[in-house]
């Protein structure tokens, strides 16, 4: 069987009015970009600031009339998804090489996007007459095929894990409360006072009992508070 000829008329494309209309609709639908797998080429992370952008390349190639692949060029300056509500966010910026999913808007987003970046989001007319264009892509990361994570938060029906490999974890808060038992495997260093069961572990005193001369050890009672 020979390879099909993509995007061109077949022998029966004009054999009936239905076939003609079918061919015309197929050609029109072929121009619509809806969603597809992409890979991050460059990343411009926002960090603790505003959401950044990525440069992406589509992983599903175009097809020439003879069936050969025609790779896509890089799509630049694409906003990516951040989980955020108000001033609360989970910041996980994309990295080059990440595999994700891109969706393409049905209208030109450029004017609306510019108003958002300027800090004055507002309704606006489309920036041009283009529709379903790859230039109006939005990147959704963390799709299939990414590397095995070494830093992660995992929650299932039996436990929750917070794993950061050899990296450190920094928690900044005005106060942290833990309801439940805590088990620590390792040393604890504190730059401030520590209190346990109402006793200040930095300034408390002990009652000394059973003092003997010579090489005997000193047996102290419990903390006096």
Rosetta blueprint (number, residue, H / E / L):
1 X L
2 X L
3 X L
4 X L
5 X L
6 X L
7 X L
8 X L
9 X L
10 X L
11 X L
12 X L
13 X L
14 X L
15 X L
16 X L
17 X H
18 X H
19 X H
20 X H
21 X H
22 X H
23 X H
24 X H
25 X H
26 X H
27 X H
28 X H
29 X H
30 X L
31 X L
32 X L
33 X L
34 X L
35 X E
36 X E
37 X E
38 X E
39 X E
40 X E
41 X E
42 X E
43 X E
44 X E
45 X L
46 X L
47 X L
48 X L
49 X L
50 X L
51 X L
52 X L
53 X E
54 X E
55 X E
56 X E
57 X E
58 X E
59 X L
60 X L
61 X L
62 X E
63 X E
64 X L
65 X L
66 X L
67 X L
68 X L
69 X E
70 X E
71 X L
72 X L
73 X L
74 X L
75 X E
76 X E
77 X E
78 X E
79 X E
80 X E
81 X L
82 X L
83 X E
84 X E
85 X E
86 X L
87 X L
88 X E
89 X E
90 X E
91 X L
92 X L
93 X L
94 X L
95 X L
96 X L
97 X L
98 X L
99 X E
100 X E
101 X E
102 X E
103 X E
104 X E
105 X L
106 X L
107 X L
108 X L
109 X L
110 X H
111 X H
112 X H
113 X H
114 X H
115 X H
116 X H
117 X H
118 X L
119 X L
120 X L
121 X L
122 X L
123 X L
124 X L
125 X L
126 X L
127 X L
128 X L
129 X L
130 X L
131 X L
132 X L
133 X L
134 X H
135 X H
136 X H
137 X E
138 X E
139 X E
140 X E
141 X L
142 X L
143 X L
144 X L
145 X L
146 X L
147 X L
148 X L
149 X L
150 X L
151 X E
152 X E
153 X E
154 X E
155 X E
156 X L
157 X L
158 X L
159 X L
160 X E
161 X E
162 X E
163 X E
164 X E
165 X L
166 X L
167 X L
168 X L
169 X L
170 X L
171 X L
172 X L
173 X L
174 X L
175 X L
176 X L
177 X L
178 X L
179 X L
180 X L
181 X L
182 X L
183 X L
184 X L
185 X L
186 X L
187 X L
188 X L
189 X L
190 X L
191 X L
192 X L
193 X L
194 X L
195 X E
196 X E
197 X L
198 X L
199 X E
200 X E
201 X L
202 X L
203 X L
204 X L
205 X L
206 X E
207 X E
208 X E
209 X E
210 X L
211 X L
212 X L
213 X L
214 X L
215 X L
216 X L
217 X L
218 X L
219 X E
220 X E
221 X E
222 X E
223 X E
224 X L
225 X L
